[in-house]
Amino acid sequence: MYFDTKYKPTKVAMMNAYKNKEGFAGIEAEIYADNEWLRNEFAADFELLTKSQISDGVDFDGVLCLDVEGRDYYPGFQFDDAGMPFALLAQVLSHLKGRELSNWQSAFWLVSPENSLDGDLPVDLIHAGDERVIAAAESAYGMVEG
């Protein structure tokens, strides 16, 4: 499963935030609320692990953590068969964070076709150890909603 990253905030959401004089933070809050169904779909489609389900010795600073209804979960696609994070993951996540993508935006980016990778999914390149994903993460932008 992958996600279409071309979602645009609804005009209603933007106008409501503008009318309420909340500025960009208000628009982000409206988009976040509008995207609840997308986050729920992601949670249904991808294995999410609790901290206790993850191997001892994992550096949690180098993995993606998602807030799902107030609880922390870790997408299972980050971990190899031995339960350890894939080698390129921390570096990719660092670049995404530097591009100011939220954790949810990063999760959607990882599982969405990426033009700069010829339509491949970044997570597939991470699994394969293909370093092209690093350059793609360096140029990712925060328009992936979540």
CNS distance restraints for C-alpha pairs under 8 A (distance, minus, plus):
assign (resid   1 and name CA) (resid  45 and name CA) 7.22 0.50 0.50
assign (resid   1 and name CA) (resid 111 and name CA) 7.58 0.50 0.50
assign (resid   2 and name CA) (resid 111 and name CA) 5.19 0.50 0.50
assign (resid   2 and name CA) (resid 112 and name CA) 4.97 0.50 0.50
assign (resid   2 and name CA) (resid 113 and name CA) 7.08 0.50 0.50
assign (resid   2 and name CA) (resid 121 and name CA) 7.90 0.50 0.50
assign (resid   3 and name CA) (resid 108 and name CA) 6.63 0.50 0.50
assign (resid   3 and name CA) (resid 111 and name CA) 6.54 0.50 0.50
assign (resid   3 and name CA) (resid 112 and name CA) 4.96 0.50 0.50
assign (resid   3 and name CA) (resid 113 and name CA) 7.63 0.50 0.50
assign (resid   4 and name CA) (resid 112 and name CA) 6.41 0.50 0.50
assign (resid   4 and name CA) (resid 113 and name CA) 7.74 0.50 0.50
assign (resid   5 and name CA) (resid 108 and name CA) 7.50 0.50 0.50
assign (resid   5 and name CA) (resid 109 and name CA) 7.50 0.50 0.50
assign (resid   5 and name CA) (resid 112 and name CA) 6.71 0.50 0.50
assign (resid   5 and name CA) (resid 143 and name CA) 7.91 0.50 0.50
assign (resid   5 and name CA) (resid 144 and name CA) 5.45 0.50 0.50
assign (resid   5 and name CA) (resid 145 and name CA) 7.20 0.50 0.50
assign (resid   6 and name CA) (resid 144 and name CA) 7.28 0.50 0.50
assign (resid   7 and name CA) (resid 144 and name CA) 7.45 0.50 0.50
assign (resid   7 and name CA) (resid 145 and name CA) 6.80 0.50 0.50
assign (resid   8 and name CA) (resid 145 and name CA) 7.93 0.50 0.50
assign (resid   9 and name CA) (resid  13 and name CA) 6.68 0.50 0.50
assign (resid   9 and name CA) (resid  14 and name CA) 6.97 0.50 0.50
assign (resid   9 and name CA) (resid  31 and name CA) 5.94 0.50 0.50
assign (resid  10 and name CA) (resid  14 and name CA) 6.46 0.50 0.50
assign (resid  10 and name CA) (resid  31 and name CA) 7.76 0.50 0.50
assign (resid  11 and name CA) (resid  15 and name CA) 5.99 0.50 0.50
assign (resid  12 and name CA) (resid  16 and name CA) 5.94 0.50 0.50
assign (resid  13 and name CA) (resid  17 and name CA) 6.26 0.50 0.50
assign (resid  13 and name CA) (resid  27 and name CA) 6.53 0.50 0.50
assign (resid  13 and name CA) (resid  30 and name CA) 5.40 0.50 0.50
assign (resid  13 and name CA) (resid  31 and name CA) 6.68 0.50 0.50
assign (resid  14 and name CA) (resid  18 and name CA) 6.10 0.50 0.50
assign (resid  14 and name CA) (resid  27 and name CA) 5.41 0.50 0.50
assign (resid  14 and name CA) (resid  30 and name CA) 7.40 0.50 0.50
assign (resid  15 and name CA) (resid  19 and name CA) 5.93 0.50 0.50
assign (resid  16 and name CA) (resid  20 and name CA) 6.11 0.50 0.50
assign (resid  16 and name CA) (resid  27 and name CA) 7.95 0.50 0.50
assign (resid  17 and name CA) (resid  21 and name CA) 6.32 0.50 0.50
assign (resid  17 and name CA) (resid  22 and name CA) 5.62 0.50 0.50
assign (resid  17 and name CA) (resid  23 and name CA) 6.49 0.50 0.50
assign (resid  17 and name CA) (resid  24 and name CA) 7.77 0.50 0.50
assign (resid  17 and name CA) (resid  26 and name CA) 4.82 0.50 0.50
assign (resid  17 and name CA) (resid  27 and name CA) 5.11 0.50 0.50
assign (resid  17 and name CA) (resid  30 and name CA) 7.04 0.50 0.50
assign (resid  18 and name CA) (resid  22 and name CA) 6.27 0.50 0.50
assign (resid  18 and name CA) (resid  23 and name CA) 5.92 0.50 0.50
assign (resid  18 and name CA) (resid  26 and name CA) 7.45 0.50 0.50
assign (resid  18 and name CA) (resid  27 and name CA) 7.40 0.50 0.50
assign (resid  20 and name CA) (resid  26 and name CA) 7.84 0.50 0.50
assign (resid  21 and name CA) (resid  26 and name CA) 7.76 0.50 0.50
assign (resid  22 and name CA) (resid  26 and name CA) 4.54 0.50 0.50
assign (resid  22 and name CA) (resid  27 and name CA) 7.44 0.50 0.50
assign (resid  23 and name CA) (resid  27 and name CA) 6.60 0.50 0.50
assign (resid  24 and name CA) (resid  28 and name CA) 6.17 0.50 0.50
assign (resid  25 and name CA) (resid  29 and name CA) 6.20 0.50 0.50
assign (resid  26 and name CA) (resid  30 and name CA) 6.25 0.50 0.50
assign (resid  27 and name CA) (resid  31 and name CA) 6.17 0.50 0.50
assign (resid  28 and name CA) (resid  32 and name CA) 5.99 0.50 0.50
assign (resid  29 and name CA) (resid  33 and name CA) 6.21 0.50 0.50
assign (resid  30 and name CA) (resid  34 and name CA) 6.10 0.50 0.50
assign (resid  31 and name CA) (resid  35 and name CA) 6.06 0.50 0.50
assign (resid  31 and name CA) (resid 145 and name CA) 7.44 0.50 0.50
assign (resid  31 and name CA) (resid 146 and name CA) 7.63 0.50 0.50
assign (resid  32 and name CA) (resid  36 and name CA) 6.56 0.50 0.50
assign (resid  32 and name CA) (resid 145 and name CA) 7.71 0.50 0.50
assign (resid  32 and name CA) (resid 146 and name CA) 6.05 0.50 0.50
assign (resid  35 and name CA) (resid  39 and name CA) 6.45 0.50 0.50
assign (resid  35 and name CA) (resid 145 and name CA) 7.40 0.50 0.50
assign (resid  35 and name CA) (resid 146 and name CA) 5.79 0.50 0.50
assign (resid  36 and name CA) (resid  40 and name CA) 6.18 0.50 0.50
assign (resid  36 and name CA) (resid 146 and name CA) 7.79 0.50 0.50
assign (resid  37 and name CA) (resid  41 and name CA) 6.10 0.50 0.50
assign (resid  38 and name CA) (resid  42 and name CA) 6.21 0.50 0.50
assign (resid  38 and name CA) (resid 146 and name CA) 7.25 0.50 0.50
assign (resid  39 and name CA) (resid  43 and name CA) 6.22 0.50 0.50
assign (resid  39 and name CA) (resid 104 and name CA) 7.80 0.50 0.50
assign (resid  39 and name CA) (resid 146 and name CA) 6.71 0.50 0.50
assign (resid  40 and name CA) (resid  44 and name CA) 6.24 0.50 0.50
assign (resid  41 and name CA) (resid  45 and name CA) 6.12 0.50 0.50
assign (resid  42 and name CA) (resid  46 and name CA) 5.98 0.50 0.50
assign (resid  43 and name CA) (resid  47 and name CA) 7.11 0.50 0.50
assign (resid  43 and name CA) (resid  48 and name CA) 6.72 0.50 0.50
assign (resid  43 and name CA) (resid  68 and name CA) 7.97 0.50 0.50
assign (resid  46 and name CA) (resid  75 and name CA) 6.70 0.50 0.50
assign (resid  46 and name CA) (resid  76 and name CA) 7.20 0.50 0.50
assign (resid  46 and name CA) (resid  77 and name CA) 7.73 0.50 0.50
assign (resid  47 and name CA) (resid  75 and name CA) 5.90 0.50 0.50
assign (resid  47 and name CA) (resid  76 and name CA) 5.23 0.50 0.50
assign (resid  47 and name CA) (resid  77 and name CA) 7.46 0.50 0.50
assign (resid  48 and name CA) (resid  73 and name CA) 5.61 0.50 0.50
assign (resid  48 and name CA) (resid  74 and name CA) 5.30 0.50 0.50
assign (resid  48 and name CA) (resid  75 and name CA) 4.53 0.50 0.50
assign (resid  48 and name CA) (resid  76 and name CA) 5.55 0.50 0.50
assign (resid  49 and name CA) (resid  53 and name CA) 5.91 0.50 0.50
assign (resid  49 and name CA) (resid  54 and name CA) 7.01 0.50 0.50
assign (resid  49 and name CA) (resid  73 and name CA) 5.32 0.50 0.50
assign (resid  49 and name CA) (resid  74 and name CA) 4.96 0.50 0.50
assign (resid  49 and name CA) (resid  75 and name CA) 6.20 0.50 0.50
assign (resid  49 and name CA) (resid  76 and name CA) 6.13 0.50 0.50
assign (resid  50 and name CA) (resid  54 and name CA) 6.97 0.50 0.50
assign (resid  50 and name CA) (resid  72 and name CA) 6.75 0.50 0.50
assign (resid  50 and name CA) (resid  73 and name CA) 5.05 0.50 0.50
assign (resid  50 and name CA) (resid  74 and name CA) 6.31 0.50 0.50
assign (resid  51 and name CA) (resid  72 and name CA) 7.73 0.50 0.50
assign (resid  51 and name CA) (resid  73 and name CA) 7.08 0.50 0.50
assign (resid  51 and name CA) (resid  74 and name CA) 7.36 0.50 0.50
assign (resid  54 and name CA) (resid  58 and name CA) 7.39 0.50 0.50
assign (resid  54 and name CA) (resid  83 and name CA) 6.53 0.50 0.50
assign (resid  55 and name CA) (resid  83 and name CA) 5.46 0.50 0.50
assign (resid  55 and name CA) (resid  84 and name CA) 6.73 0.50 0.50
assign (resid  58 and name CA) (resid  84 and name CA) 6.36 0.50 0.50
assign (resid  58 and name CA) (resid  85 and name CA) 7.30 0.50 0.50
assign (resid  59 and name CA) (resid  63 and name CA) 7.28 0.50 0.50
assign (resid  60 and name CA) (resid  64 and name CA) 7.87 0.50 0.50
assign (resid  61 and name CA) (resid  90 and name CA) 7.97 0.50 0.50
assign (resid  62 and name CA) (resid  85 and name CA) 7.94 0.50 0.50
assign (resid  62 and name CA) (resid  89 and name CA) 7.10 0.50 0.50
assign (resid  62 and name CA) (resid  90 and name CA) 4.44 0.50 0.50
assign (resid  62 and name CA) (resid  91 and name CA) 7.94 0.50 0.50
assign (resid  62 and name CA) (resid  93 and name CA) 7.31 0.50 0.50
assign (resid  62 and name CA) (resid  94 and name CA) 7.99 0.50 0.50
assign (resid  63 and name CA) (resid  74 and name CA) 7.57 0.50 0.50
assign (resid  63 and name CA) (resid  78 and name CA) 7.12 0.50 0.50
assign (resid  63 and name CA) (resid  85 and name CA) 7.05 0.50 0.50
assign (resid  63 and name CA) (resid  89 and name CA) 7.03 0.50 0.50
assign (resid  63 and name CA) (resid  90 and name CA) 6.25 0.50 0.50
assign (resid  63 and name CA) (resid  93 and name CA) 7.41 0.50 0.50
assign (resid  64 and name CA) (resid  74 and name CA) 6.06 0.50 0.50
assign (resid  64 and name CA) (resid  75 and name CA) 7.12 0.50 0.50
assign (resid  64 and name CA) (resid  78 and name CA) 7.77 0.50 0.50
assign (resid  64 and name CA) (resid  93 and name CA) 7.37 0.50 0.50
assign (resid  64 and name CA) (resid 103 and name CA) 6.59 0.50 0.50
assign (resid  64 and name CA) (resid 107 and name CA) 7.54 0.50 0.50
assign (resid  65 and name CA) (resid  72 and name CA) 6.17 0.50 0.50
assign (resid  65 and name CA) (resid  73 and name CA) 5.61 0.50 0.50
assign (resid  65 and name CA) (resid  74 and name CA) 4.88 0.50 0.50
assign (resid  65 and name CA) (resid  75 and name CA) 7.41 0.50 0.50
assign (resid  65 and name CA) (resid 103 and name CA) 6.76 0.50 0.50
assign (resid  66 and name CA) (resid  71 and name CA) 7.97 0.50 0.50
assign (resid  66 and name CA) (resid  72 and name CA) 5.61 0.50 0.50
assign (resid  66 and name CA) (resid  73 and name CA) 5.19 0.50 0.50
assign (resid  66 and name CA) (resid  74 and name CA) 6.15 0.50 0.50
assign (resid  66 and name CA) (resid  75 and name CA) 7.75 0.50 0.50
assign (resid  66 and name CA) (resid 103 and name CA) 6.22 0.50 0.50
assign (resid  66 and name CA) (resid 104 and name CA) 6.45 0.50 0.50
assign (resid  67 and name CA) (resid  71 and name CA) 5.41 0.50 0.50
assign (resid  67 and name CA) (resid  72 and name CA) 4.89 0.50 0.50
assign (resid  67 and name CA) (resid  73 and name CA) 6.41 0.50 0.50
assign (resid  68 and name CA) (resid  72 and name CA) 6.38 0.50 0.50
assign (resid  68 and name CA) (resid  73 and name CA) 6.84 0.50 0.50
assign (resid  74 and name CA) (resid  78 and name CA) 7.91 0.50 0.50
assign (resid  77 and name CA) (resid 123 and name CA) 7.55 0.50 0.50
assign (resid  78 and name CA) (resid  84 and name CA) 8.00 0.50 0.50
assign (resid  78 and name CA) (resid  85 and name CA) 5.44 0.50 0.50
assign (resid  78 and name CA) (resid  86 and name CA) 6.19 0.50 0.50
assign (resid  78 and name CA) (resid  89 and name CA) 7.10 0.50 0.50
assign (resid  78 and name CA) (resid 123 and name CA) 7.98 0.50 0.50
assign (resid  79 and name CA) (resid  83 and name CA) 5.16 0.50 0.50
assign (resid  79 and name CA) (resid  84 and name CA) 5.01 0.50 0.50
assign (resid  79 and name CA) (resid  85 and name CA) 4.31 0.50 0.50
assign (resid  79 and name CA) (resid  86 and name CA) 5.79 0.50 0.50
assign (resid  80 and name CA) (resid  84 and name CA) 5.49 0.50 0.50
assign (resid  80 and name CA) (resid  85 and name CA) 6.13 0.50 0.50
assign (resid  80 and name CA) (resid  86 and name CA) 6.00 0.50 0.50
assign (resid  80 and name CA) (resid 127 and name CA) 7.95 0.50 0.50
assign (resid  85 and name CA) (resid  89 and name CA) 6.67 0.50 0.50
assign (resid  86 and name CA) (resid 126 and name CA) 6.75 0.50 0.50
assign (resid  86 and name CA) (resid 127 and name CA) 6.42 0.50 0.50
assign (resid  87 and name CA) (resid 126 and name CA) 7.61 0.50 0.50
assign (resid  87 and name CA) (resid 129 and name CA) 7.18 0.50 0.50
assign (resid  88 and name CA) (resid  92 and name CA) 6.24 0.50 0.50
assign (resid  88 and name CA) (resid 126 and name CA) 5.76 0.50 0.50
assign (resid  88 and name CA) (resid 129 and name CA) 6.58 0.50 0.50
assign (resid  88 and name CA) (resid 131 and name CA) 7.46 0.50 0.50
assign (resid  88 and name CA) (resid 134 and name CA) 7.81 0.50 0.50
assign (resid  89 and name CA) (resid  93 and name CA) 6.08 0.50 0.50
assign (resid  89 and name CA) (resid 126 and name CA) 6.45 0.50 0.50
assign (resid  90 and name CA) (resid  94 and name CA) 6.03 0.50 0.50
assign (resid  91 and name CA) (resid  95 and name CA) 6.44 0.50 0.50
assign (resid  91 and name CA) (resid 134 and name CA) 7.11 0.50 0.50
assign (resid  92 and name CA) (resid  96 and name CA) 6.32 0.50 0.50
assign (resid  92 and name CA) (resid 133 and name CA) 7.16 0.50 0.50
assign (resid  92 and name CA) (resid 134 and name CA) 5.47 0.50 0.50
assign (resid  92 and name CA) (resid 137 and name CA) 5.82 0.50 0.50
assign (resid  92 and name CA) (resid 138 and name CA) 7.88 0.50 0.50
assign (resid  93 and name CA) (resid  97 and name CA) 6.07 0.50 0.50
assign (resid  93 and name CA) (resid 106 and name CA) 7.42 0.50 0.50
assign (resid  93 and name CA) (resid 137 and name CA) 7.77 0.50 0.50
assign (resid  94 and name CA) (resid  98 and name CA) 6.15 0.50 0.50
assign (resid  95 and name CA) (resid  99 and name CA) 6.26 0.50 0.50
assign (resid  95 and name CA) (resid 134 and name CA) 7.58 0.50 0.50
assign (resid  95 and name CA) (resid 137 and name CA) 5.64 0.50 0.50
assign (resid  95 and name CA) (resid 138 and name CA) 5.27 0.50 0.50
assign (resid  96 and name CA) (resid 100 and name CA) 6.53 0.50 0.50
assign (resid  96 and name CA) (resid 101 and name CA) 5.69 0.50 0.50
assign (resid  96 and name CA) (resid 106 and name CA) 6.45 0.50 0.50
assign (resid  96 and name CA) (resid 137 and name CA) 5.65 0.50 0.50
assign (resid  96 and name CA) (resid 138 and name CA) 6.80 0.50 0.50
assign (resid  96 and name CA) (resid 140 and name CA) 6.68 0.50 0.50
assign (resid  97 and name CA) (resid 101 and name CA) 5.42 0.50 0.50
assign (resid  97 and name CA) (resid 102 and name CA) 7.00 0.50 0.50
assign (resid  97 and name CA) (resid 103 and name CA) 7.97 0.50 0.50
assign (resid  97 and name CA) (resid 106 and name CA) 7.94 0.50 0.50
assign (resid  99 and name CA) (resid 138 and name CA) 7.26 0.50 0.50
assign (resid  99 and name CA) (resid 139 and name CA) 7.63 0.50 0.50
assign (resid  99 and name CA) (resid 140 and name CA) 6.63 0.50 0.50
assign (resid  99 and name CA) (resid 141 and name CA) 6.24 0.50 0.50
assign (resid  99 and name CA) (resid 142 and name CA) 6.89 0.50 0.50
assign (resid 100 and name CA) (resid 141 and name CA) 7.84 0.50 0.50
assign (resid 100 and name CA) (resid 142 and name CA) 6.40 0.50 0.50
assign (resid 101 and name CA) (resid 105 and name CA) 5.51 0.50 0.50
assign (resid 101 and name CA) (resid 106 and name CA) 5.87 0.50 0.50
assign (resid 101 and name CA) (resid 141 and name CA) 7.15 0.50 0.50
assign (resid 101 and name CA) (resid 142 and name CA) 5.07 0.50 0.50
assign (resid 101 and name CA) (resid 144 and name CA) 7.95 0.50 0.50
assign (resid 102 and name CA) (resid 106 and name CA) 6.07 0.50 0.50
assign (resid 102 and name CA) (resid 142 and name CA) 7.94 0.50 0.50
assign (resid 102 and name CA) (resid 146 and name CA) 7.91 0.50 0.50
assign (resid 103 and name CA) (resid 107 and name CA) 6.19 0.50 0.50
assign (resid 104 and name CA) (resid 108 and name CA) 6.28 0.50 0.50
assign (resid 104 and name CA) (resid 145 and name CA) 7.81 0.50 0.50
assign (resid 104 and name CA) (resid 146 and name CA) 5.22 0.50 0.50
assign (resid 105 and name CA) (resid 109 and name CA) 6.07 0.50 0.50
assign (resid 105 and name CA) (resid 142 and name CA) 7.18 0.50 0.50
assign (resid 105 and name CA) (resid 144 and name CA) 5.38 0.50 0.50
assign (resid 105 and name CA) (resid 145 and name CA) 5.70 0.50 0.50
assign (resid 105 and name CA) (resid 146 and name CA) 5.18 0.50 0.50
assign (resid 106 and name CA) (resid 110 and name CA) 6.13 0.50 0.50
assign (resid 106 and name CA) (resid 144 and name CA) 7.95 0.50 0.50
assign (resid 107 and name CA) (resid 111 and name CA) 6.66 0.50 0.50
assign (resid 108 and name CA) (resid 112 and name CA) 6.06 0.50 0.50
assign (resid 108 and name CA) (resid 144 and name CA) 6.98 0.50 0.50
assign (resid 108 and name CA) (resid 145 and name CA) 7.89 0.50 0.50
assign (resid 108 and name CA) (resid 146 and name CA) 7.33 0.50 0.50
assign (resid 109 and name CA) (resid 113 and name CA) 7.92 0.50 0.50
assign (resid 109 and name CA) (resid 114 and name CA) 7.80 0.50 0.50
assign (resid 109 and name CA) (resid 122 and name CA) 7.38 0.50 0.50
assign (resid 109 and name CA) (resid 144 and name CA) 6.69 0.50 0.50
assign (resid 110 and name CA) (resid 121 and name CA) 6.43 0.50 0.50
assign (resid 110 and name CA) (resid 122 and name CA) 4.95 0.50 0.50
assign (resid 110 and name CA) (resid 123 and name CA) 5.07 0.50 0.50
assign (resid 111 and name CA) (resid 121 and name CA) 5.54 0.50 0.50
assign (resid 111 and name CA) (resid 122 and name CA) 6.47 0.50 0.50
assign (resid 111 and name CA) (resid 123 and name CA) 5.99 0.50 0.50
assign (resid 112 and name CA) (resid 120 and name CA) 7.95 0.50 0.50
assign (resid 112 and name CA) (resid 121 and name CA) 5.49 0.50 0.50
assign (resid 112 and name CA) (resid 122 and name CA) 7.28 0.50 0.50
assign (resid 113 and name CA) (resid 117 and name CA) 7.83 0.50 0.50
assign (resid 113 and name CA) (resid 119 and name CA) 4.60 0.50 0.50
assign (resid 113 and name CA) (resid 120 and name CA) 5.14 0.50 0.50
assign (resid 113 and name CA) (resid 121 and name CA) 4.70 0.50 0.50
assign (resid 113 and name CA) (resid 122 and name CA) 7.33 0.50 0.50
assign (resid 114 and name CA) (resid 118 and name CA) 6.63 0.50 0.50
assign (resid 114 and name CA) (resid 119 and name CA) 4.78 0.50 0.50
assign (resid 114 and name CA) (resid 120 and name CA) 5.79 0.50 0.50
assign (resid 114 and name CA) (resid 121 and name CA) 6.05 0.50 0.50
assign (resid 114 and name CA) (resid 122 and name CA) 6.85 0.50 0.50
assign (resid 114 and name CA) (resid 136 and name CA) 7.98 0.50 0.50
assign (resid 115 and name CA) (resid 119 and name CA) 4.92 0.50 0.50
assign (resid 115 and name CA) (resid 120 and name CA) 7.61 0.50 0.50
assign (resid 116 and name CA) (resid 136 and name CA) 6.26 0.50 0.50
assign (resid 117 and name CA) (resid 121 and name CA) 7.55 0.50 0.50
assign (resid 117 and name CA) (resid 122 and name CA) 7.58 0.50 0.50
assign (resid 117 and name CA) (resid 132 and name CA) 7.39 0.50 0.50
assign (resid 117 and name CA) (resid 133 and name CA) 7.39 0.50 0.50
assign (resid 117 and name CA) (resid 136 and name CA) 7.15 0.50 0.50
assign (resid 120 and name CA) (resid 124 and name CA) 7.25 0.50 0.50
assign (resid 120 and name CA) (resid 125 and name CA) 7.65 0.50 0.50
assign (resid 121 and name CA) (resid 125 and name CA) 6.80 0.50 0.50
assign (resid 122 and name CA) (resid 126 and name CA) 6.29 0.50 0.50
assign (resid 122 and name CA) (resid 133 and name CA) 5.88 0.50 0.50
assign (resid 123 and name CA) (resid 127 and name CA) 6.24 0.50 0.50
assign (resid 124 and name CA) (resid 128 and name CA) 6.26 0.50 0.50
assign (resid 125 and name CA) (resid 129 and name CA) 5.99 0.50 0.50
assign (resid 125 and name CA) (resid 130 and name CA) 5.00 0.50 0.50
assign (resid 125 and name CA) (resid 131 and name CA) 7.47 0.50 0.50
assign (resid 125 and name CA) (resid 132 and name CA) 7.62 0.50 0.50
assign (resid 125 and name CA) (resid 133 and name CA) 6.17 0.50 0.50
assign (resid 126 and name CA) (resid 130 and name CA) 6.12 0.50 0.50
assign (resid 126 and name CA) (resid 131 and name CA) 7.59 0.50 0.50
assign (resid 126 and name CA) (resid 133 and name CA) 6.78 0.50 0.50
assign (resid 131 and name CA) (resid 135 and name CA) 7.49 0.50 0.50
assign (resid 132 and name CA) (resid 136 and name CA) 6.49 0.50 0.50
assign (resid 133 and name CA) (resid 137 and name CA) 6.12 0.50 0.50
assign (resid 134 and name CA) (resid 138 and name CA) 6.22 0.50 0.50
assign (resid 135 and name CA) (resid 139 and name CA) 6.56 0.50 0.50
assign (resid 136 and name CA) (resid 140 and name CA) 6.15 0.50 0.50
